[in-house]
């Protein structure tokens, strides 16, 4: 929710790259989120997210099911990118899932997200196009090849930074690399 503002303050352009967590988890030998595989870690991470959201004045509602099927949301994000609204749409999806606890696999939730992002509902059809599907597969393969194992992940050059608490480090690295 904060990457755009922090990156802009440092003069860094952000390139959003939607990918699917399911194949990323599978590449690690996991059949679900580490939050579920390691219950103590999961309890801690959920509580940590509550604290972070409270400190930032963001609503938080743990989704009843996690991870959720984000396939259509990710395809829609790529379609939204064609309208230069990927960041706005992605934030709407995050708000729906983690702010309101909604199911982002639900088409009506995704339509609401499109509306919140100021996007046309016609993108639901665009998201089904073969080039969108293949682009998402390619970006997921790129994420795996880059060593990404979860989200959020940030890359700067060949460096990988995982987690919201590493955002500033990633931005600092990007600034240092640009000098």
NORBELQUI-V233374 format. One record per residue. N is the residue number from 1. RES is the residue in one small letter. SS is DSSP state (h for helix, s for strand, l for the rest). BURIAL is b if it has 24 or more other ideal C-beta (glycine too) atoms within 12 Angstrom, else e. D_CENTER is the distance of its C-alpha to the mean C-alpha in Angstrom with 1 decimal. Layout:
N&RES&SS&BURIAL&D_CENTER + N&RES&SS&BURIAL&D_CENTER
//
This chain:
1&x&l&b&9.8 + 2&x&l&b&12.3 + 3&x&h&b&11.4 + 4&x&h&e&13.3 + 5&x&h&e&16.3 + 6&x&h&e&16.7 + 7&x&h&b&16.3 + 8&x&h&e&18.7 + 9&x&h&e&21.1 + 10&x&l&b&21.4 + 11&x&l&e&21.7 + 12&x&l&b&18.7 + 13&x&l&e&16.9 + 14&x&l&b&13.2 + 15&x&l&e&12.2 + 16&x&l&b&8.6 + 17&x&l&b&8.4 + 18&x&l&b&6.5 + 19&x&l&b&7.8 + 20&x&l&b&9.0 + 21&x&h&b&9.2 + 22&x&h&b&12.8 + 23&x&h&b&14.4 + 24&x&h&b&12.9 + 25&x&h&b&14.4 + 26&x&h&e&17.5 + 27&x&h&e&18.0 + 28&x&l&e&18.4 + 29&x&l&e&20.8 + 30&x&l&e&18.8 + 31&x&l&e&19.0 + 32&x&l&e&16.4 + 33&x&l&b&14.2 + 34&x&h&b&16.2 + 35&x&h&b&16.1 + 36&x&h&e&18.4 + 37&x&h&e&20.4 + 38&x&l&e&21.3 + 39&x&h&e&22.2 + 40&x&h&e&23.2 + 41&x&h&e&20.0 + 42&x&h&e&18.1 + 43&x&h&e&20.5 + 44&x&h&e&20.1 + 45&x&h&b&16.3 + 46&x&h&b&16.4 + 47&x&h&e&19.2 + 48&x&h&e&17.6 + 49&x&h&b&14.7 + 50&x&h&e&17.5 + 51&x&h&e&19.4 + 52&x&h&e&16.6 + 53&x&h&e&15.9 + 54&x&h&e&19.7 + 55&x&h&e&20.4 + 56&x&h&e&18.1 + 57&x&l&e&19.4 + 58&x&l&e&16.3 + 59&x&l&e&16.9 + 60&x&l&b&15.7 + 61&x&l&e&16.5 + 62&x&l&b&15.7 + 63&x&l&b&15.0 + 64&x&l&e&18.2 + 65&x&l&e&16.6 + 66&x&l&b&13.9 + 67&x&l&b&12.2 + 68&x&l&b&12.2 + 69&x&l&e&12.6 + 70&x&l&b&9.5 + 71&x&h&b&11.7 + 72&x&h&b&12.8 + 73&x&h&b&9.7 + 74&x&h&b&8.4 + 75&x&h&b&12.0 + 76&x&h&b&12.3 + 77&x&h&b&9.6 + 78&x&h&b&11.9 + 79&x&h&b&14.8 + 80&x&h&b&13.7 + 81&x&h&b&13.6 + 82&x&l&e&17.2 + 83&x&l&e&17.9 + 84&x&l&e&16.3 + 85&x&l&b&14.1 + 86&x&h&b&10.6 + 87&x&h&b&9.6 + 88&x&h&b&11.7 + 89&x&h&b&10.5 + 90&x&h&b&6.8 + 91&x&h&b&8.5 + 92&x&h&b&10.8 + 93&x&h&b&8.7 + 94&x&h&b&7.4 + 95&x&h&b&11.2 + 96&x&h&b&12.4 + 97&x&h&b&10.9 + 98&x&h&b&11.3 + 99&x&h&b&13.8 + 100&x&l&b&16.0 + 101&x&l&e&15.4 + 102&x&l&b&15.3 + 103&x&l&b&14.7 + 104&x&l&b&12.0 + 105&x&l&b&14.2 + 106&x&l&b&17.0 + 107&x&h&e&17.9 + 108&x&h&e&19.3 + 109&x&h&b&16.2 + 110&x&h&b&14.4 + 111&x&h&b&17.6 + 112&x&h&b&17.5 + 113&x&h&b&14.0 + 114&x&h&b&15.6 + 115&x&h&e&18.5 + 116&x&h&b&16.8 + 117&x&l&b&15.3 + 118&x&l&e&18.8 + 119&x&l&b&18.3 + 120&x&l&e&20.9 + 121&x&l&e&20.8 + 122&x&l&e&22.1 + 123&x&h&b&18.6 + 124&x&h&b&18.6 + 125&x&h&e&21.3 + 126&x&h&b&19.9 + 127&x&l&b&16.8 + 128&x&l&e&19.5 + 129&x&l&e&21.0 + 130&x&h&e&21.6 + 131&x&h&e&20.3 + 132&x&h&b&16.8 + 133&x&h&e&17.0 + 134&x&h&e&18.3 + 135&x&h&b&15.9 + 136&x&h&b&12.9 + 137&x&h&e&15.3 + 138&x&h&e&16.1 + 139&x&h&b&12.7 + 140&x&h&b&12.1 + 141&x&h&e&15.6 + 142&x&h&e&15.0 + 143&x&h&b&12.2 + 144&x&h&b&14.8 + 145&x&h&e&17.6 + 146&x&l&b&16.0 + 147&x&l&e&16.0 + 148&x&l&b&12.4 + 149&x&l&b&12.6 + 150&x&l&b&9.5 + 151&x&l&b&6.2 + 152&x&l&b&6.0 + 153&x&s&b&8.5 + 154&x&s&b&10.5 + 155&x&s&b&13.5 + 156&x&s&b&16.7 + 157&x&l&e&19.4 + 158&x&l&e&19.5 + 159&x&s&e&18.3 + 160&x&s&b&15.2 + 161&x&s&b&14.0 + 162&x&s&e&11.9 + 163&x&l&e&11.0 + 164&x&h&b&11.1 + 165&x&h&e&14.8 + 166&x&h&e&14.8 + 167&x&h&b&13.4 + 168&x&h&e&17.0 + 169&x&h&e&18.2 + 170&x&h&b&15.9 + 171&x&h&b&17.1 + 172&x&h&e&20.7 + 173&x&h&e&20.6 + 174&x&h&b&19.6 + 175&x&h&e&22.4 + 176&x&h&e&24.8 + 177&x&h&e&24.1 + 178&x&h&e&24.8 + 179&x&l&e&28.2
//
